[in-house]
Amino acid sequence: MSRFEADIPVTDLDDPEDDFIVTRGDADSGIFSTDNYDIDNDSLNLNDLDEPSIAERIRTTLSSFLRPNNKGFEYFGDSIEMRDRSRSLSSFASSEDYLTYPNDGLQIGGYKRKFTKTQFNFLLIGFVTFLVGCAVLLTKNKAKFDSSESSPSQGADLKTRYSNGTDIFYPTTILISLDGFHPHYISKQTTPFLHDLLLEGYGSPYMIPSFPSSTFPNHWTLATGLYPSEHGIVGNSFFDPDSGKQFINTNPELSLLEQWWGGDPIWQTAALQGVSSAIHMWPGSEVPVASGEPLEVDKYNGSEVLSVKVDRLLSWLDRDTDTRPELLMSYVPTIDSLGHKYGVSGNQLEEGLRYVDNFLDSIYMGLILRNLTEIVNFVVVSDHGMSPTSNDRLIYLDDLVDMKKIEHMDGWPLFGLRPFKQYSVEEVYNEIQGNRQNGSHFTVYKREDLPKEWHFGYIENQYTSRIAPIWVVPEVGYTVTTHAEMKRKGFDYHPLGIHGYNNTEVLMRALFLGDGPFFEKKLGSAPKKLKPFQNTEIYSIICESLDLIPAPNNGSARTARGGLVDSYVSSANLLEKDWQDAYDYPNVSFEHDMTMLRTEATYDLIWRKHMSDLEGGDLPVDPTSSLLKSESSYSTFITPESVPDPSYYSSISSESSTAASTAASTPSPSTEEGDAVNGGESNKDDDDNEDEDDEDDNDDDEDDDDKDDEDDEKDGFLGFLEDVFDDLEDTVDDIVNDIVDSVQDTYNDAVNGKHGKDD
């Protein structure tokens, strides 16, 4: 049975014989439909009844003006009063005892009602109008008060609420990023959970990453919905001539400056609209912001095992409603690290894929055990794929250009070149072009000539200068290096897997899968698949799943109701049932190891072959046990892979003293420019600052307590207004109903009286 098939019955625990119903007709006639109910039972103590509310007392008082003055039994709204408990059922006087029909007008209970009835009705209508006016004023003031705290659409009382049977939940979304995970990695044998999710859930055959297909640019695109050229993180490393500073993702002192990070990340959008979030190691999440910080942020820890991530995410879901995050984001670097070290195939990668699959299965099993699969949206993405490298596919940059002319080099495996001022861009570009031969397996571009579909460089904005004026872009699978770099590596190129190429290459494709109520509401019952799309759509998709109004972004979402959006998750974007991929995997020009074909890939069975033999995967009975078992051997085959230091190449030039000094102060990264290793965040604490941190934490706690007290005061005032408003609303509803009943009674009395005369 698939994880995505659930049948949870809803049981009515009320016995039919326990229901006691009094109809208005029964009450007016003085007759109750009961089973052995002793109406003469004098043991009822009226002092035990609850004290009537203000609204009930108002209704009771007004009823004395509205209803006939019957001395025995009175029925008003939902209030039943028995003036004389000693009477038996037969002793209740008939309404005819109080009605006479003299010739000079209709009288009820001895009082003239010909004119007074109309007067009372006008009085009540006026009173109702007054109450409605008060209610409108209170509503406006309440909306104004709410808007000062959060977006009107996201006030706590206006959020959609769900119950899993034990607690109240607001709309909730879990977003997990698997760094370097290509859709082709999924198979029934290796990743049964992802196999079933791809087969039976929601998603897309693949997602197109942004250019360049590197970790930091794409994770910030996933978080903001902006292209790298629009949010400023244009690579894992780059030089900014405007500030004269270098961005290196592995160095927190250089990367965690707010000036680098443009756009509004999803957690900031959420916070500013009253939706809380908790972020686990997402690249860029540690960058301080002036407003809209997440509820919690976990710093990057490259040594953290996946079982800890499972416990962390599920513990957030187990919190009380008031402290539970509604957006949960987690970053998993496992597959990217393995891909760099071992390439795109092999036993180590297979073990890593099983490990990550058990991790995801454990989280989803946690949702099932908490009865949350119909409440929480579960979204799995990746930032890019992976390509194999080889000593036979190297491009030597120092054979193309005199390295002494180059002051800074950005990026990897493609390279952005910044010449010294005494050398023009045109001169260096022409030199590279002149040394380029047929079959060189790379293209050289000036910034303004970069392909427009990359959305990189040709648009002038505040971040344009961060994009180098010259780019050497290798074909997928080929790598740019230098003779000095290869000598340092012992003439054996590594890492064995890299990315960062043209984002439309088959090997660079990313993952998008999902499950949950948001997808079912938008697309109908699973399985449903969307057409492949750019990862700039993810931001608006997550916004819509949480009823958030997105900030401006590069996605295709359209503005809809109340400023919200209709994201890419739409029936208009559903994949055709007979869709087949036009490209084979891996779609490369070079000869490759046949093991990377993965002949049992779920993707191929769905979109490159007939599905007749496609079945669900064999899921582990206890995914957590499998996860822990994987971890027992995980450390023996995964260690961070050494990759080119972005400042190393700059140091080749003897004239580049600035770049050389930067290199000297930069710690050696442990993976592809630190790609997927520390997310630009430090993975260790400074012991010398522990005492200072403790003092800061205490100060923060005091500030939080003061803020909580202020919030409690606001909540108390708002609660009082809401109570008053609710009482007034109930009173208005009941009085309006009673006016209708009174008019109907008057009409009936008059008609009955007429018939009495006629008789």
Rosetta blueprint (number, residue, H / E / L):
1 M L
2 S L
3 R L
4 F L
5 E L
6 A L
7 D L
8 I L
9 P L
10 V L
11 T L
12 D L
13 L L
14 D L
15 D L
16 P H
17 E H
18 D H
19 D L
20 F L
21 I L
22 V L
23 T L
24 R H
25 G H
26 D H
27 A H
28 D H
29 S H
30 G L
31 I L
32 F L
33 S L
34 T L
35 D L
36 N L
37 Y L
38 D L
39 I L
40 D L
41 N L
42 D L
43 S L
44 L L
45 N L
46 L H
47 N H
48 D H
49 L L
50 D L
51 E L
52 P L
53 S L
54 I H
55 A H
56 E H
57 R H
58 I H
59 R H
60 T H
61 T H
62 L H
63 S H
64 S H
65 F H
66 L H
67 R L
68 P L
69 N L
70 N L
71 K L
72 G L
73 F E
74 E E
75 Y E
76 F E
77 G L
78 D L
79 S E
80 I E
81 E E
82 M E
83 R L
84 D L
85 R L
86 S L
87 R L
88 S L
89 L H
90 S H
91 S H
92 F L
93 A L
94 S L
95 S H
96 E H
97 D H
98 Y H
99 L E
100 T E
101 Y L
102 P L
103 N L
104 D L
105 G L
106 L L
107 Q E
108 I E
109 G L
110 G L
111 Y E
112 K E
113 R L
114 K L
115 F L
116 T H
117 K H
118 T H
119 Q H
120 F H
121 N H
122 F H
123 L H
124 L H
125 I H
126 G H
127 F H
128 V H
129 T H
130 F H
131 L H
132 V H
133 G H
134 C H
135 A H
136 V H
137 L H
138 L H
139 T H
140 K H
141 N H
142 K H
143 A H
144 K H
145 F H
146 D H
147 S H
148 S H
149 E H
150 S L
151 S L
152 P H
153 S H
154 Q H
155 G L
156 A L
157 D L
158 L L
159 K L
160 T L
161 R L
162 Y E
163 S E
164 N L
165 G L
166 T L
167 D L
168 I E
169 F E
170 Y L
171 P L
172 T E
173 T E
174 I E
175 L E
176 I E
177 S E
178 L E
179 D L
180 G L
181 F L
182 H L
183 P H
184 H H
185 Y H
186 I L
187 S E
188 K L
189 Q L
190 T L
191 T L
192 P H
193 F H
194 L H
195 H H
196 D H
197 L H
198 L H
199 L H
200 E H
201 G L
202 Y E
203 G E
204 S L
205 P L
206 Y L
207 M E
208 I E
209 P L
210 S L
211 F L
212 P L
213 S L
214 S L
215 T H
216 F H
217 P H
218 N H
219 H H
220 W H
221 T H
222 L H
223 A H
224 T H
225 G L
226 L L
227 Y L
228 P H
229 S H
230 E H
231 H H
232 G L
233 I L
234 V L
235 G L
236 N L
237 S E
238 F E
239 F E
240 D E
241 P L
242 D L
243 S L
244 G L
245 K E
246 Q E
247 F E
248 I E
249 N L
250 T L
251 N L
252 P H
253 E H
254 L H
255 S H
256 L L
257 L L
258 E H
259 Q H
260 W H
261 W L
262 G L
263 G L
264 D L
265 P L
266 I H
267 W H
268 Q H
269 T H
270 A H
271 A H
272 L L
273 Q L
274 G L
275 V L
276 S L
277 S E
278 A E
279 I E
280 H E
281 M L
282 W L
283 P L
284 G L
285 S L
286 E L
287 V L
288 P L
289 V L
290 A L
291 S L
292 G L
293 E L
294 P L
295 L L
296 E E
297 V E
298 D E
299 K L
300 Y L
301 N L
302 G L
303 S L
304 E L
305 V L
306 L H
307 S H
308 V H
309 K H
310 V H
311 D H
312 R H
313 L H
314 L H
315 S H
316 W H
317 L H
318 D L
319 R L
320 D L
321 T H
322 D H
323 T H
324 R L
325 P L
326 E L
327 L E
328 L E
329 M E
330 S E
331 Y E
332 V E
333 P L
334 T H
335 I H
336 D H
337 S H
338 L H
339 G H
340 H H
341 K H
342 Y H
343 G L
344 V L
345 S L
346 G L
347 N H
348 Q H
349 L H
350 E H
351 E H
352 G H
353 L H
354 R H
355 Y H
356 V H
357 D H
358 N H
359 F H
360 L H
361 D H
362 S H
363 I H
364 Y H
365 M H
366 G H
367 L H
368 I H
369 L H
370 R L
371 N L
372 L L
373 T L
374 E L
375 I L
376 V E
377 N E
378 F E
379 V E
380 V E
381 V E
382 S L
383 D L
384 H L
385 G L
386 M L
387 S E
388 P E
389 T L
390 S L
391 N L
392 D L
393 R L
394 L E
395 I E
396 Y E
397 L H
398 D H
399 D H
400 L L
401 V L
402 D L
403 M H
404 K H
405 K H
406 I E
407 E E
408 H E
409 M E
410 D E
411 G L
412 W L
413 P L
414 L L
415 F E
416 G E
417 L E
418 R E
419 P E
420 F L
421 K L
422 Q L
423 Y L
424 S L
425 V H
426 E H
427 E H
428 V H
429 Y H
430 N H
431 E H
432 I H
433 Q H
434 G H
435 N H
436 R L
437 Q L
438 N L
439 G L
440 S L
441 H L
442 F E
443 T E
444 V E
445 Y E
446 K E
447 R H
448 E H
449 D H
450 L L
451 P L
452 K H
453 E H
454 W H
455 H L
456 F L
457 G L
458 Y L
459 I L
460 E L
461 N L
462 Q L
463 Y L
464 T H
465 S H
466 R H
467 I L
468 A L
469 P L
470 I E
471 W E
472 V E
473 V E
474 P E
475 E L
476 V L
477 G L
478 Y L
479 T E
480 V E
481 T E
482 T L
483 H H
484 A H
485 E H
486 M H
487 K H
488 R H
489 K L
490 G L
491 F L
492 D L
493 Y L
494 H L
495 P L
496 L L
497 G E
498 I E
499 H L
500 G L
501 Y L
502 N L
503 N L
504 T L
505 E L
506 V H
507 L H
508 M H
509 R L
510 A E
511 L L
512 F E
513 L E
514 G E
515 D E
516 G L
517 P H
518 F H
519 F H
520 E H
521 K H
522 K H
523 L H
524 G L
525 S L
526 A L
527 P L
528 K E
529 K E
530 L E
531 K L
532 P L
533 F E
534 Q E
535 N H
536 T H
537 E H
538 I H
539 Y H
540 S H
541 I H
542 I H
543 C H
544 E H
545 S H
546 L L
547 D L
548 L L
549 I L
550 P L
551 A L
552 P L
553 N L
554 N L
555 G L
556 S L
557 A L
558 R E
559 T E
560 A L
561 R H
562 G H
563 G H
564 L L
565 V E
566 D E
567 S L
568 Y L
569 V L
570 S L
571 S H
572 A H
573 N H
574 L E
575 L L
576 E L
577 K L
578 D L
579 W L
580 Q L
581 D L
582 A L
583 Y L
584 D L
585 Y L
586 P L
587 N L
588 V L
589 S L
590 F L
591 E L
592 H L
593 D L
594 M H
595 T H
596 M H
597 L H
598 R L
599 T L
600 E L
601 A E
602 T H
603 Y H
604 D H
605 L H
606 I H
607 W H
608 R L
609 K L
610 H L
611 M L
612 S L
613 D L
614 L L
615 E L
616 G L
617 G L
618 D L
619 L L
620 P L
621 V L
622 D L
623 P H
624 T H
625 S H
626 S H
627 L H
628 L H
629 K H
630 S H
631 E H
632 S H
633 S H
634 Y H
635 S H
636 T H
637 F H
638 I L
639 T L
640 P L
641 E L
642 S L
643 V L
644 P L
645 D L
646 P L
647 S L
648 Y L
649 Y L
650 S H
651 S H
652 I H
653 S L
654 S L
655 E L
656 S L
657 S H
658 T H
659 A H
660 A H
661 S H
662 T H
663 A H
664 A H
665 S L
666 T L
667 P L
668 S L
669 P L
670 S L
671 T L
672 E H
673 E H
674 G H
675 D L
676 A L
677 V L
678 N L
679 G L
680 G L
681 E L
682 S L
683 N L
684 K L
685 D L
686 D L
687 D H
688 D H
689 N H
690 E H
691 D H
692 E H
693 D H
694 D H
695 E H
696 D H
697 D H
698 N H
699 D H
700 D H
701 D H
702 E H
703 D H
704 D H
705 D H
706 D H
707 K H
708 D H
709 D H
710 E H
711 D H
712 D H
713 E H
714 K H
715 D H
716 G H
717 F H
718 L H
719 G H
720 F H
721 L H
722 E H
723 D H
724 V H
725 F H
726 D H
727 D H
728 L H
729 E H
730 D H
731 T H
732 V H
733 D H
734 D H
735 I H
736 V H
737 N H
738 D H
739 I H
740 V H
741 D H
742 S H
743 V H
744 Q H
745 D H
746 T H
747 Y H
748 N H
749 D H
750 A H
751 V H
752 N H
753 G H
754 K H
755 H H
756 G H
757 K H
758 D H
759 D L
